[in-house]
Amino acid sequence: MKSMAISAEMLGVSISRRNQGASVHSFRGKVLKKHLFGSPAAFLMAMFLLGCACRGLSEERPLVSVPLGFQIFGYEKFITWTSQNGVFAFGFLGDYESDDASFVVGIWYNLRNIGESVPVWVVGAGVRVSENSTLQLSMDGSLVLIDFSRHGLPVWSSSTAYLGVETATLMNNGNLVLMGSGDRVVWESFNSPTDTLLPGQSLSFPQSLQASLADSASSYYSFEINKRSGDISLVWEDNVTYWSSHLSQPVDVREVHLEADGLLGLFDVQGGLAWFCYTEDYKDPFVAFRRLRIDADGNLRIYSWNNASSSWKVSWQAVPSQCHVFGFCGLYHVCRYNSSGPSCECVLQDSASGDCEKLADLGNCNTGITMLVLKQTFLYSLYPPHDFDMMLSLDACRSYCLNDSSCFAVTAKNDGSGLCTIKRTSFISGYRYSSVPATSFLKVCLVPEAVSAQAANLHGNTVPLDAKQHLAQIVGHKSFMVGIVVLLLIAASVFFIVEIIIVWFVLYRRRQTKIEGRKDFRMNPHYSAMVRLSLEEVKELTKNFGNKLGPSIYRGMLPNKILVAVKVIGNAVVSERDFLLLVSTLGSTHHKNLVALKGYCYELAHKVLVYEYISNGSLDQWLLNTKHCRGKDGWHQRLNISIGIARALSYLHLECKQCIPHGNLKLENVLLDENMIVKVTYYGLHALLQKDVASSSESPLERDIYMLGRILLHIFAENRFVDDDKLCNSAYQMCKVGKLCQFVDPHLSIGDAELEEMERVVRLALWCMQNKPSLRPSIAEVVMVLEGSLSLDMPPENEAFSVGFH
């Protein structure tokens, strides 16, 4: 499934429309006249119509050039009015999105399986009428729907009275038209779309598709064209855009088309293709019908008719994750995934009734306000003007909302961006699942309102009058006050002595724990807690930095003969607080493909990190030793190494409590242990070593993806000692012409199966190294491609092209 803003030529698409002989070459390429069905589809159509001729007791009548005075009645269920080719039907359709006996009037595909008969256009945006209704072409030229159960009043009209209408026809493409003399079109259903777009139908500004609900004429969701930018968008309530085509620059848009071959295109005023996407079964000759529909759940989907299963199949959808559709679960609910798909649950649930709790009246909180933590939860925002983003840490984000009386909730992202979304609207809804890199905080009363009210009723005015008088007499008694003061002094003295004893004991235990920790660090090979060392102790471990492994890296040995690697942080200017915060974050990581941090040293002029020692050296050294990586075993070793690096990066980006960019991913920072297991090291140090990162046009996470692609090419390339541009160009050209074996290291023995996997890895590397960061895949997609569970197309040669994964 792909969505893109690139030329059709890149995918071999030969779309044609209007200008004979002009093929697509760029954003402004012309397209020739569209055909509704290709020859294989026409064959399927003939077979389909042959089957429709055997429908049993139902009667089909062509709706072609019917004159003024024509009527269709709701009780005539056995009559089906069809287009001349029999593909589309028109009339009263019952049992659609409703359990009652009401009907909608509209157009649908004339399928054998009536259960799959979904309207592609409905009268009055889906208004429901009774069986005692009629649709008539009045003598004045208006197409009118009348429900006699509503006092015989019209419930919808085409408003074409006295405009010269003479006939009505259901066209072969599903368009219902009212015609005047000389086949002049006075009115057509294609110009009043509801929730569906058919092949051959255009959608232009200000037209839109509106999702329908069973109990109302329309829902909150719509598919619209933004006149100012030219983008097509999915919009909630006219003010929240949750999906868009994201054109690289504004375009003067004319219309949106769904082609019969499965391509959805956005065309500019010159007829050029500004953006398009295509279905999984693009150009499949065995697909006879397609339709684009915005469903009641807010997602935009292309459906293809599967003749084998006699059912509609989703072949493309705009929002891959249904939980990312704004407000999908509604107010006070969050969306999450289970084994059957997306499901909805309460943000706060009433333990008594089981219903979702509404937000408390924060102005009436009797005992204060607190912030409820919603881990791995993202709350939707309403933009503008109420909700807005700020750059704040997790704690600062929480505190900001707690101290802002107009704030209801906040969402803090831990994906490395530092974004804090302040919600000043009471629309609380969102999504929650394990891979969401965000934590939300919801403002609630410290004690539930009902409990506070009950406490107020119980204790507010229940003290007897004589008790009050007695209390006043006691307070006024001088001897009583003296006794109280003496008791307080005695209690304070005892408390002070106990405090001194507790503080002494805590300090003593802390000192003992530190001593025992140092002893365990030195003697116990399985000790996992980090230890702070002095510079003298570090010198003792490394024999005064005598055994150098690399730039600023030294080998050391504990008294129990366990080896460690010591990295000296050079001229890093960092406060002790920031350094300890970084060490705490890095020390909390635990993954088989990461080198563990064992200890550290902080002094004003010396910052040192102590890591576990990895015996087999770096990946750079291993690749130079060709005897280690020959034949098919060498190929599988390299693939496993690639997967290990990607998994380590995925853990750092997605699974840590706080997102950790590596910041300096390269062959020298990838180590191999004695079992050839990948160990990525020196991660998360970019904040200390690279002070110019903030000026980069890409985020640290995007830079990690680029460097991972570079490593992948170096792992498999024959000639690694060239610059990135030459290496990328060589890989792209060899992959494009099918001569990838000339790019691969000749020491590898690769068969056809390995060559196919090799092509997948090289394509992935080229995607990762795209100059435009937004084109690069996420680390989750990288892992899936390397593991073989996700396929991808040939990447673009130009950074202006934009293609997704499928």
C-alpha positions, 0 to 999 in steps of 0.5 A: 500500500503506497501513498506519494507525491511523486511522478507516476513514471517512477512506478511504471504507471501509464495513466492517461487523461484528456490530452491524447498521447501525453504520458506522465513525466513529472508533477505537471505531466498530462494524463489521457482519457480514462477507461472505466474497465480494462479488457480482463475486467470487461470479461469479468463484467460479462460473467457477472451480468450473466449471473445477475440474469439468474437472480430468482424472483426479483425483476430488473428494469433499466432506468434509462431515459425515463420520462416526467411522471416516473415513480419508484415505490418503497413497497416494490421490493421485488423490482430493481431499477438498473443501469443499462449495463446492469452494474448499478442499481437504484431505488429503496435499500433496506437493512442498511446500517439500521435494525428498523424497517426504514429505508434509504434511497440511493445507488449501489453495485448490483451484486448477487450477494445482497448483503454486500450491497453498500450504497455509493450514493444516497438521497439527502445524505442518507435520510431514512424513510418508511415503506410508504414512500415514493421517489418521483420525477415530477412534471415540473422537472424535480426529483422528489422523495415523499414519505407519506408517513410524514403527512405526505411532505417532501423530505428531499428534492433535486431543486430542478423545477422548471429548468427544462428536465425531460428524462432521468437516466442511471448511467453505466458508471453509476451516475444518476443524471437528469437531462434536458433537450439535446442530452443536456445535463441539468443535474447529476448525483456525481456533483452531490457526493455523499460518502463514496467516490466511484471510478470516473467521478471527480471530487473538486473544491468545495465538494467533500465526502461526509462519513455517515452514521446509522442514527444521523445524516452525517458524522464528525468526519469528512474528506476535503480538499484544502483550497489554499494548500491543495492538500486532500485531508481527513478532517474532524469537526472542521477544525482537526486535520488528522491525515493529509497528502502533505504536498511539498508545495502549494498546488492549484488543485482541480479535482480528485479521481479514483481510477479503475485500475486502483490509483487515486490521484490529485490533479492540478489545473493543468491536468498534472498529477500532483499526488497519488496513491495506489492499492495493493491490487493495483492493475489487477485484471481480476478486480472488476469494481472499486470504490473510495469511501470515508467510513463511519470510523473516520478512515478513508478506504479503497474497496475492491470487489473480490469475485472469488469470495464475493465480498469487498476487500480493503485494498488501501486505507489512509490511516494505517493505525485506526487508533490514530483517527482523531476521536475514534473512540469518542469522549472520555475513551482511549483506543488500544489494540487487542487480538481482534483489532482496535478496541475502546476503553475508558480513560477513567472508569466508575468502579460502581457503575462500570461507566466512563467517568466524566471530568470532575468540576475542578473548581469544586475540588475540596481537597486539592488537585493532582495529576493522574499519570496515563503511561504510554497514552497520547491524548488528541489535541484540538488546534487552534486556538485552545491546545498548543505545544511547548518544549518541556521535559516530562516533569516540567510538562506535568507541573505546567498543567498543574499550575495552569488553571485553564489546563485540563491535561497534557501529553509529554512525548518521550520520542526525543522531540521534547514536545509537551501538548497543553490541552485547554479543552475538555475533549479527552480522548486518545490512544494507548498501547505499549509502543506509544512514546508518550506519557499523559497527565490528566488533572483530577480532584485529589479526593473524589467529589462525592467523598468530599461532599459526604465528608462536608455533610457529616462534619460541617455542622454537627458539633453540639452547642454544649460541647462548644461551650465546654471547649471554650472553658477549657481553652480559657483555662490557664493551667490547661495551656501550660500543660499543653506547652510542656507536653509539646516541648517534651514531644519535640525533644523526643522527636529531635533525638529520634531524628538524629539517631535516624540520620546517623543510621542512614548515613552509616548504612549508605557508607557501608552500602557504598563500600560493599558495592565497590567490593562487589563491583571489583570481585563479583562478576555478576554484579549489575549495579553501577558504581561511582569510582574515584579517578585514583580507582580508575587509574588503578583499574587501567594501570594508569591508562597504560593499555589503549584500545582506541581513541580515549578508550582503555582496557582495565581489569578488576581484581577478580580478573574481569576485563572492562573497557574505560572511556574517557570523556574529553573536553566535555563541559557538563554539570555534575547533575546533568552527567549523573542524569545521563549516567542514570539513563544509560545505566537503566538500559538492558538489552542483549545487543547493547554493551552494559555500563558498569560504572563512572567517574565524575570530577571537574576535569575528568569524566569517565565511563566504565563498560563491560569488555567485549572480546572480539573487537569492532565490526570494522576490524571483523570486516577487514579480516576476510577469512572470517566472513566467506561463503554462505556462512559469511552472508548469514553472519552479516545479515544477523549482525545487521538485524542485531544492530537494528534491534539495539537501535529499536530498543533505544528509540522505542522501548526505553523509558526515555528515548535514547538516540545513539548519536554516533553510530558507526562500524567502530561502535559496533562490537562482536562478542565471542559468540558473534553477538552484536554489542552496540556501544557508546550510545547516548553520548551525543549530548556530551560530545556533539554540541552542534547537534541542535543546528542540524536540519535532522533530529538525532533519531533521523540521523541514527537511521541515516547512519544505520543505512550507511553501516548496512551498505558497508557490511555488504559492499565490495569496496567500503573505502569510498565516500557515502555519495559514491557508495549510494550511487553504486548501490542504486545503479547496480540494484536498478539494473539487476547487477547487485552481485557486482556490488556485493563483497566477492568473498560471499557465496550468494545464491538466488535466495540470498541475492533476493534478500541482499536486494531487500537489504540494499533497498532498505539501506538506500531508503535510510540514506535519503537526504530528506529525513521525512522519507526515511523509514522508522526503526520499527520498519527497518527491523521488520524489513531485515527480518523479512516480515515487510517488503519495500519498493525501489527507493527514489533516485531524487529526494523530492519523491515520497513513497511509503512502505507496504 
